[in-house]
Amino acid sequence: MKNLAIRVLVLLLGAVFAQGAAAQSYPARPIRIVVPFAAGAFPDIVARVVGQKMSADMGQPIVIDNRPGAGGNIGTEAVMRAAPDGYTLLLNSVANAIGKSLYPNLSFDPAKGVALISQLTSVSNVLVVPPSSNISSLGNLIDQARTRKLKFASGGNGTTSHLAGELIKTMAKVDMEHVPYRNFGQALTDVMAARVDFVIPNIPPTIAQIQSGQLKAIAVTNSRRSPLLPEIPTMSESGLPGFDVSSWNGLAAPLGTPEPIIARLNAEVAKALKDPEVARALSGQGADIVFGSPAEYAALIDAETTKWAAVVSAAGAQVK
């Protein structure tokens, strides 16, 4: 029995020393960040901006691997199946918190199935209407929704542009028709042409149309005003206190990644986000930089998962 205990202790110590040695030599080869969205989308921009700085600081290439599809689940599952050695990372997002409720038949938990490193950014959505619309404020929109069936566009079932609209319906106790689009560009085109009444996209892809007058901004969905649209009030200021919808991104790794490697990556993320060039690039996209510990990131995901589960349930929005 004594010999068995000694052997177990030796094995445990060996594992600890091996982890320490691996962390000291890490990274020894290129790192891959899987982005579960298309190239050019906001999460892809975040991964490339932050990854480029981390690559320079860590002395190894960081390759961006776009794996879009199924609301981010294809790329997320690929990372969950990867070796937990710090060489495959995930650019995760609010879609992971939504996905647990939206996809009830998933064989994995997109919110809990990874080791968290840090949140990176948070970006607001904005409610926009056609330039010809007589909707001039959120209060005015809610009043009209009580007298006629407004239509709102989205980039698809379960996206923040969809669920933000459902949250308005729940909080304001109004009924509106959701019109999902496969192509978000077509959704914007139909809003500009007044074929639908409004849409609630991320700010970055629509700022040019807002500034040119092709879209009329009514309210931003974050808890504070956007520096890109400082004159546009928040939803809370406009009559729905507590309304807070943001599209956030962060960095994660496969479960089982050694703690020293997670700590190293967290420190490298902190360094990258403090870089003035990185800050300028992300703020130029309308993003707030948000750095924190893995525990702080876990708390955000827990809160967001709970919030969106209630909205998905109220909307009856599930993808089989």
C-alpha positions, 0 to 999 in steps of 0.5 A, a space after each residue: 500500500 505504501 509503495 502504491 502511494 509513493 508511485 501515485 505521488 511520483 506520477 502526480 509530481 511528474 505530471 506537474 513538472 511536465 506541465 511546468 516544463 511545457 509552459 516554460 517552452 510555450 509557444 514552440 510552434 505556431 498558434 491557431 485561433 479558430 474564428 467560428 465566423 466568416 472572414 471580415 466579420 467583426 469577430 474575425 477583425 478582433 482575432 486578427 488585430 489582437 492575434 497580430 500583436 500577440 504573435 509579435 510579443 510571443 515570437 510565433 506566428 498566430 494563424 486565423 482559421 475561419 470556421 463559420 456555420 451553425 451559429 458558431 458551433 462548428 468552429 467551437 466544436 473543432 476547438 473542443 476536440 483539439 489537443 489541450 496544449 495551447 496551440 489551438 484557441 477559440 475566438 468565442 462570442 455572445 453566440 456561445 452563450 445564446 447557443 446553449 438555448 438556441 440549439 437544444 440538440 447539441 451534444 456539447 455545451 458551447 458556453 461551458 465546454 472550453 477553458 476561458 482565457 479573457 474577454 477581449 471586446 464588447 460592441 453595441 448594437 444600434 436600432 436603425 429605421 429607414 430614412 423615410 420612416 416616421 419613427 423618431 424614437 424608441 418610445 415612438 416605435 413602441 407606441 406604433 407597435 401597439 397600433 400596427 404590426 411592425 416588422 423587424 429584420 435580422 441576420 437570422 434566428 438566434 443572432 443578437 439582431 433577432 434576440 434584441 428585437 425579441 427583448 424589446 417585445 418582452 420588455 415593452 409588451 408589444 407584438 412584432 413580426 420577425 423577418 430573418 435573412 440569410 444575408 445581412 446585407 439584404 436585410 439592410 437593403 430592405 430596411 433602407 427601402 422601407 420593406 421592413 420597419 427596423 433592424 438592430 445590427 452591430 454598430 461597425 457594419 452600419 456606421 457608414 450608412 448611418 453617417 450618409 443618411 441611408 439609415 436613421 439611428 434611433 437608440 443604441 443597445 448597450 448600457 452606455 452611449 457609443 463613442 461612434 454615435 455619441 448623440 444617439 441615446 441608449 435604450 435605457 435612456 429611451 424608455 426601457 430601463 435595464 435594456 443591455 445587449 452587446 456583442 462581446 468576444 473573448 479568447 478560450 482554449 480546449 478544456 484541460 489546457 494546463 493552467 500555466 499556459 492559460 495564465 501565460 495567454 491571459 498575460 499576453 492578452 493583457 499586454 496586447 490590449 494595452 497596446 495603443 495601435 490595438 486600442 486604436 484599431 478596435 475603438 475605430 470599430 466601435 468596440 470597448 476593450 474589456 480585459 479580465 481574469 478567466 473567472 471574470 469572463 466565466 461570470 459574464 458568460 454565466 449571466 449572459 447564458 441565463 439572460 438569453 435563455 429567458 429571451 430564447 424561451 419567450 421567443 420560441 426561437 430554437 434551431 433543430 
